[in-house]
């Protein structure tokens, strides 16, 4: 079984469209650095 992992960091409360496109088909997301807004985690959970 293969998983695709997306890694993103330092969003500072902003999820840029190019980041959303890059993460669109991943199975899991790891966020490092400054999140800035808890809604970022909610949005990332909707993706993976």
N, C-alpha and C positions, 0 to 999 in steps of 0.2 A: 504494500500500500504506500502511495506517495502523497505527501502533503506539500502544499505551497504556502510559504510563510512570507507575509509582507512586514517590512520593518519601516517605521516612521518615527520621527523624533521632533521635538521642539516645535509643536504646532502652535503654541501660544494662543490657543482659542480659535484658530482659523484652520479649516480643512480646505485646501486649495483644490480646484477642479482637477488639476493634473495629478494630484495625489489620490483623489477618489478614483480616477480612471486607472491608475497604476495598481490600486488595491482591489479593484472590482471583482477579480476572480480568484482571490487567495482564500485559503482554508482557515488560516489563523493570522492574527495581526499582533505584533509586538510594538508597543509605544515606549520610547525612551525619551528622557529629557522633559522639558516643561510642557505640560498639557494646557494650562491656562484657563480652561473652562470644562467642567464635568460633562457638558453636553458632547464634547469631542469623543469621550469614551462611549457614550450612548450611540453616537453616529457610527463609530467603528464597530460596535457590537452588531449593528444592523447589517454590516457588510460580511463579517466573519465572526 
